[in-house]
């Protein structure tokens, strides 16, 4: 019996969200609204975000340390590293970029490992790939986790991309899932055999590509709270058509967001209750997952931010490693930090009006204490009146703490 068009059930109404509601959902999903779960700690932050980006730049600290700091407050840096790398809680792989990922996501990246195997090579070539890979696997089997240097060296002696056969082999084995990066030691990757580093229950590539993608899209949706197709794709660097193929089975529900002008989806759990609780006041790493997608950051916060570390100095607008200021659930300015002994130097600061002065002073003071500094010095601000107010606020906070 067929159902006539008149009796066919209507689709459920689409939830409409205001800009502010979407912004608050995104902040809560990223762990920046409400009391932090200190029992879960750094590992809890990693599980909630699903990916923490790694980067070579270190100013106050490396980006993967700044991410839990922004959510938990001044947790010790050694405790951060230990939480990431002790035991079998996480692994490093290609997600949004090179990222620390919770070990539970190992099966979800089977689609990417298969794609590398199908491609058959990196951009580098090996003279004898079978021999080189076998040699790396034999060393790891015999000697346990090793860095590239311990395996025999990473470069032939030229530029950074002029890799040795050993380096090409171990990175190929990483791409395809035969070995795992189990930690960073002195910023060098430490490699181990996958069967030793990944728990047996997770060490499989049984999930087909569609199921891998469905789980990653669902995870991205939960970590973003509300997202467009492009947002969902960007989180783990998927393709738009990959998102399209699995979005209906992801569990995410369609929503409309005021002013976005494009379809969006939300995590049903995020819609179940309005975000409540205290907002963090903190400086954010430019690689923080709240803001790593520049187009999304502009859409949600009305805030244009670009990393200028790789921009020639004369062309920089806000500084080498400008860190956005988050306060009251909004982005209110930027600070480009540096260190000189035990002084944190705000080399360049910009603020969106007087309301940003106290939060900026608070964020700078907290960051200084966390980084082991006992003083803060402002070098440059793009507004003379705001600069004077910020210096006065920093002085007041310093005198108050003495």
WOKA-V762907 format. One record per residue. N is the residue number from 1. SS is DSSP state (hx for helix, st for strand, lp for the rest). PHI is phi in whole degrees, 0 to 359 (none if undefined). Layout:
N:SS:PHI / N:SS:PHI
//
This chain:
1:lp:none / 2:lp:267 / 3:lp:266 / 4:lp:289 / 5:lp:305 / 6:lp:289 / 7:lp:261 / 8:lp:296 / 9:lp:296 / 10:lp:283 / 11:lp:295 / 12:lp:298 / 13:lp:297 / 14:lp:276 / 15:st:292 / 16:st:252 / 17:st:245 / 18:lp:283 / 19:hx:302 / 20:hx:295 / 21:hx:297 / 22:hx:297 / 23:hx:298 / 24:hx:292 / 25:hx:298 / 26:hx:295 / 27:hx:295 / 28:hx:294 / 29:hx:301 / 30:lp:269 / 31:lp:78 / 32:lp:244 / 33:st:229 / 34:lp:91 / 35:lp:292 / 36:lp:291 / 37:lp:277 / 38:lp:289 / 39:lp:295 / 40:lp:287 / 41:hx:59 / 42:hx:297 / 43:hx:294 / 44:hx:295 / 45:hx:299 / 46:hx:299 / 47:hx:295 / 48:hx:293 / 49:hx:282 / 50:lp:81 / 51:lp:193 / 52:st:234 / 53:st:286 / 54:lp:260 / 55:lp:205 / 56:lp:287 / 57:lp:293 / 58:st:225 / 59:lp:249 / 60:lp:287 / 61:lp:193 / 62:st:283 / 63:hx:301 / 64:hx:292 / 65:hx:275 / 66:hx:292 / 67:hx:296 / 68:hx:292 / 69:hx:303 / 70:hx:298 / 71:hx:261 / 72:hx:257 / 73:lp:89 / 74:lp:285 / 75:lp:288 / 76:lp:300 / 77:hx:296 / 78:hx:295 / 79:hx:294 / 80:hx:297 / 81:hx:299 / 82:hx:297 / 83:hx:295 / 84:hx:291 / 85:hx:251 / 86:lp:280 / 87:lp:73 / 88:lp:246 / 89:lp:261 / 90:st:207 / 91:st:209 / 92:st:255 / 93:st:201 / 94:st:275 / 95:lp:238 / 96:lp:299 / 97:lp:202 / 98:st:291 / 99:st:226 / 100:st:277 / 101:st:233 / 102:st:296 / 103:hx:301 / 104:hx:298 / 105:hx:271 / 106:hx:308 / 107:hx:298 / 108:hx:290 / 109:hx:262 / 110:hx:300 / 111:hx:299 / 112:hx:284 / 113:hx:298 / 114:hx:296 / 115:hx:296 / 116:hx:297 / 117:hx:297 / 118:hx:294 / 119:hx:292 / 120:lp:89 / 121:lp:193 / 122:lp:267 / 123:lp:283 / 124:lp:274 / 125:lp:235 / 126:lp:248 / 127:lp:293 / 128:lp:219 / 129:hx:296 / 130:hx:298 / 131:hx:294 / 132:hx:295 / 133:hx:294 / 134:hx:296 / 135:hx:294 / 136:hx:296 / 137:hx:297 / 138:hx:295 / 139:hx:296 / 140:hx:295 / 141:hx:297 / 142:hx:280 / 143:hx:249 / 144:lp:84 / 145:lp:301 / 146:st:219 / 147:st:275 / 148:hx:299 / 149:hx:300 / 150:hx:291 / 151:hx:282 / 152:lp:140 / 153:lp:111 / 154:lp:262 / 155:st:237 / 156:lp:279 / 157:lp:123 / 158:lp:265 / 159:lp:290 / 160:lp:300 / 161:lp:275 / 162:lp:276 / 163:st:283 / 164:lp:284 / 165:hx:302 / 166:hx:295 / 167:hx:297 / 168:hx:299 / 169:hx:295 / 170:hx:289 / 171:hx:289 / 172:hx:295 / 173:hx:294 / 174:hx:293 / 175:hx:304 / 176:hx:265 / 177:lp:91 / 178:lp:281 / 179:st:235 / 180:st:228 / 181:st:276 / 182:st:264 / 183:st:188 / 184:st:247 / 185:st:238 / 186:lp:59 / 187:lp:69 / 188:st:267 / 189:st:295 / 190:st:250 / 191:st:256 / 192:st:215 / 193:st:294 / 194:hx:300 / 195:hx:292 / 196:hx:266 / 197:hx:265 / 198:lp:254 / 199:lp:306 / 200:lp:306 / 201:lp:295 / 202:lp:253 / 203:lp:279 / 204:lp:201 / 205:lp:241 / 206:lp:288 / 207:lp:290 / 208:lp:286 / 209:hx:302 / 210:hx:297 / 211:hx:290 / 212:hx:302 / 213:hx:295 / 214:hx:301 / 215:hx:292 / 216:hx:290 / 217:hx:294 / 218:hx:297 / 219:hx:295 / 220:hx:298 / 221:hx:298 / 222:hx:293 / 223:hx:285 / 224:hx:264 / 225:lp:84 / 226:st:216 / 227:st:203 / 228:st:274 / 229:hx:304 / 230:hx:295 / 231:hx:298 / 232:hx:297 / 233:hx:293 / 234:hx:292 / 235:hx:301 / 236:lp:245 / 237:lp:56 / 238:lp:268 / 239:lp:264 / 240:hx:303 / 241:hx:289 / 242:hx:292 / 243:hx:296 / 244:hx:303 / 245:hx:291 / 246:hx:237 / 247:hx:299 / 248:hx:294 / 249:hx:265 / 250:lp:279 / 251:lp:90 / 252:lp:285 / 253:st:245 / 254:st:290 / 255:st:221 / 256:st:244 / 257:st:243 / 258:lp:308 / 259:lp:84 / 260:lp:284 / 261:lp:68 / 262:lp:205 / 263:lp:299 / 264:st:218 / 265:st:226 / 266:st:226 / 267:lp:284 / 268:hx:306 / 269:hx:296 / 270:hx:290 / 271:hx:277 / 272:lp:293 / 273:lp:212 / 274:lp:292 / 275:lp:297 / 276:lp:224 / 277:lp:119 / 278:lp:284 / 279:st:271 / 280:lp:284 / 281:lp:251 / 282:st:197 / 283:st:270 / 284:lp:254 / 285:lp:299 / 286:lp:300 / 287:lp:261 / 288:lp:296 / 289:lp:293 / 290:lp:295 / 291:lp:230 / 292:lp:291 / 293:lp:267 / 294:hx:295 / 295:hx:295 / 296:hx:295 / 297:hx:300 / 298:hx:294 / 299:hx:292 / 300:hx:275 / 301:hx:252 / 302:lp:61 / 303:lp:231 / 304:lp:266 / 305:lp:224 / 306:lp:225 / 307:lp:286 / 308:lp:248 / 309:lp:300 / 310:lp:256 / 311:lp:267 / 312:lp:307 / 313:hx:311 / 314:hx:297 / 315:hx:261 / 316:lp:287 / 317:lp:261 / 318:lp:244 / 319:lp:119 / 320:lp:301 / 321:lp:225 / 322:st:299 / 323:st:255 / 324:st:297 / 325:st:266 / 326:st:257 / 327:st:203 / 328:lp:62 / 329:lp:78 / 330:st:229 / 331:st:266 / 332:st:248 / 333:st:168 / 334:st:213 / 335:st:221 / 336:st:256 / 337:st:270 / 338:st:207 / 339:st:234 / 340:st:222 / 341:lp:64 / 342:lp:256 / 343:st:247 / 344:st:274 / 345:st:254 / 346:st:272 / 347:st:296 / 348:st:208 / 349:st:229 / 350:st:228 / 351:st:222 / 352:lp:269 / 353:lp:92 / 354:lp:301 / 355:hx:296 / 356:hx:270 / 357:hx:296 / 358:hx:296 / 359:hx:302 / 360:hx:296 / 361:hx:299 / 362:hx:298 / 363:hx:294 / 364:hx:295 / 365:hx:297 / 366:hx:295 / 367:hx:297 / 368:hx:298 / 369:hx:299 / 370:hx:298 / 371:lp:275 / 372:lp:85 / 373:lp:259 / 374:lp:245 / 375:st:209 / 376:st:232 / 377:st:233 / 378:st:268 / 379:lp:267 / 380:lp:211 / 381:st:220 / 382:lp:281 / 383:lp:222 / 384:hx:298 / 385:hx:294 / 386:hx:294 / 387:hx:298 / 388:hx:297 / 389:hx:294 / 390:hx:291 / 391:hx:298 / 392:hx:296 / 393:hx:292 / 394:hx:295 / 395:hx:298 / 396:hx:299 / 397:hx:293 / 398:hx:294 / 399:hx:294 / 400:hx:294 / 401:hx:278 / 402:lp:289
//
